[in-house]
Amino acid sequence: MSFYDLAERRYSERYFDPQPVEQKKIDRILAAGRLAPTACNLQPQRIYVLQSEEALNKARGMRVSHFNAPLLMLVCYDAETAWRNPGDRWYENYCSGEQDASIVAATMMYEAEELGVHSVWLRGFDSAEVADVFALPASHIPVMMFAMGYPSAVSKPGPWHSQRKPLEETVIVL
Ligand SMILES: Cc1cc2nc3c(=O)[nH]c(=O)nc-3n(C[C@H](O)[C@H](O)[C@H](O)COP(=O)(O)O)c2cc1C
């Protein structure tokens, strides 16, 4: 399957089957994320795999829509490791951590899709609550969370999935 076809097939999954994701696939998803580019190759991503019942229950107790996924991954960056640009006049001491973590997460998302593991990218959470619940080190900054798993019999794309803006609206050719 071409990358374009994979990208076209993917949608945000919100109806997961309870069947767990095989460890081999989890390992492969994480390995793909490892291949993503990061600023100066500093690899500041820190990925928490919430797989145990204890970790999943903690996450399910938070104010985050987890869609009863059998697997959650919290993608953070380490603020002490991420590249900083002290020369940016718009952002004082600009930190690339969000970008680094995001491209790692996107790479993981498409690897998961290729393996038949569906996902939804989640940002509707309170970073302080996440940091507190999982006792994150102060330098681990939560960026996003994945709910992951297999689709269920009622799985379908959400209404926003088909609403892509025309390229003329989002691409500026100079
Ligand atoms: C930065 C970001 C944050 C998102 N946060 C949430 C979220 O908190 N809850 C949710 O259900 N979906 C969330 N989504 C998924 C988007 O709603 C979804 O990707 C978009 O509506 C397009 O639908 P599609 O992924 O099915 O193509 C998020 C996506 C991104 C990229």
The ligand as an ORCA input file, in Angstrom:
! r2SCAN-3c Opt
* xyz 0 1
  C      -3.542     18.148     18.014
  C      -4.753     17.238     17.952
  C      -5.562     17.140     19.064
  C      -6.679     16.278     19.053
  N      -7.386     16.095     20.213
  C      -8.442     15.241     20.206
  C      -9.143     14.966     21.420
  O      -8.794     15.447     22.497
  N     -10.227     14.151     21.356
  C     -10.604     13.545     20.181
  O     -11.587     12.791     20.199
  N      -9.935     13.772     19.019
  C      -8.867     14.595     19.001
  N      -8.146     14.800     17.843
  C      -8.564     14.132     16.588
  C      -9.190     15.150     15.603
  O     -10.439     15.569     16.077
  C      -9.315     14.495     14.215
  O      -8.040     14.115     13.756
  C      -9.950     15.420     13.187
  O     -11.284     15.727     13.554
  C      -9.986     14.779     11.787
  O     -10.636     13.523     11.830
  P      -9.881     12.187     11.379
  O      -8.653     12.032     12.245
  O     -10.858     11.075     11.613
  O      -9.489     12.325      9.943
  C      -7.015     15.590     17.856
  C      -6.168     15.703     16.744
  C      -5.031     16.491     16.797
  C      -4.082     16.532     15.600
*
